[in-house]
Amino acid sequence: MVKVLEDQLQLSKEAAELFVKLAAEAVEVHGKFTVALTGGSSPEKLYDLLATPAYRDKVDWSKVHVFWGDERWVPLDDDQSNAKMAKRTLLSKVPVPKENIFYMWADGKSPEEYAADYEQMVKKELGESLKFDLILLGMGPDGHTASLFPHQPVLHEQTKLVDAYYLAPQSMYRITLTAPLINKAKHIVVMLYGDNKANALYEVLEGEPNVELYPSQLLHPESGDITWLVDKAAAALLKKH
Ligand SMILES: O=C1O[C@H](COP(=O)(O)O)[C@@H](O)[C@H](O)[C@H]1O
């Protein structure tokens, strides 16, 4: 489903409502809420909102288990860290138990080693189903989502649930959930705004299949659902939605 909202604030409010609803449902059904956060600029407003009493007080944070969809392989206090932004805006302001937060970073490990460790953590937390209750994602103007970047071999990964690799154009390692794991989620929410993403959004949703160029085309939930929360500017080129 594609939902076109007026602007970043409106789509963030919509995402916050969904987060609260899905958290309550998951806790009711299986006693916890497993969520993978996204990085980048798109979710900042959402995290700010979730930390305000209007939303914060509706979530049982003691039952929330926090993962990330992807991360830049940098220490947690580095400005490029997706976790640093989530900590500043949300995790430092809500009572999530420390042991429920699974950062995609470890001192003294290689990214590849830690990707294998992270896969084990994911398996332990999610059990056999491997289904996150919610995976939040963004999308870059180049059509990448999580750290599934154009033309990277990770796009074809079928065995690993979590992978790490050197992203040469950015001169840094990335660690990411892979498409097969993401597509198992019960709910996927992709949030993005701005006219610089209009072309990629059109190509991803209505263009010719080409995952090498537009990796977000890999998003096809096996049995869950996907909601695209986009603003009018990002949706400007869509014809069918
Ligand atoms: O590199 C990344 O970029 C995407 C998109 O970021 P945005 O700033 O355009 O919202 C993000 O979803 C991903 O988590 C991040 O690592």
The ligand as an SDF file (V2000), in Angstrom:
LIG
                    3D

 16 16  0  0  0  0  0  0  0  0999 V2000
   22.4980    5.2120    4.1640 O   0  0  0  0  0  0  0  0  0  0  0  0
   21.3540    5.1850    4.5340 C   0  0  0  0  0  0  0  0  0  0  0  0
   20.4020    5.8070    3.7970 O   0  0  0  0  0  0  0  0  0  0  0  0
   19.0380    5.3860    3.7980 C   0  0  0  0  0  0  0  0  0  0  0  0
   18.2210    6.5650    3.3090 C   0  0  0  0  0  0  0  0  0  0  0  0
   18.5640    7.7040    4.1040 O   0  0  0  0  0  0  0  0  0  0  0  0
   17.7960    9.0900    4.0150 P   0  0  0  0  0  0  0  0  0  0  0  0
   18.7090   10.0860    4.7020 O   0  0  0  0  0  0  0  0  0  0  0  0
   17.6320    9.4170    2.5670 O   0  0  0  0  0  0  0  0  0  0  0  0
   16.5030    8.9460    4.7500 O   0  0  0  0  0  0  0  0  0  0  0  0
   18.6070    4.9070    5.1810 C   0  0  0  0  0  0  0  0  0  0  0  0
   17.3330    4.3130    5.0870 O   0  0  0  0  0  0  0  0  0  0  0  0
   19.6420    3.9090    5.7240 C   0  0  0  0  0  0  0  0  0  0  0  0
   19.2470    3.4250    7.0010 O   0  0  0  0  0  0  0  0  0  0  0  0
   20.9750    4.5920    5.8350 C   0  0  0  0  0  0  0  0  0  0  0  0
   21.9660    3.7250    6.3510 O   0  0  0  0  0  0  0  0  0  0  0  0
  1  2  2  0
  2  3  1  0
  2 15  1  0
  3  4  1  0
  4  5  1  0
  4 11  1  0
  5  6  1  0
  6  7  1  0
  7  8  2  0
  7  9  1  0
  7 10  1  0
 11 12  1  0
 11 13  1  0
 13 14  1  0
 13 15  1  0
 15 16  1  0
M  END
$$$$
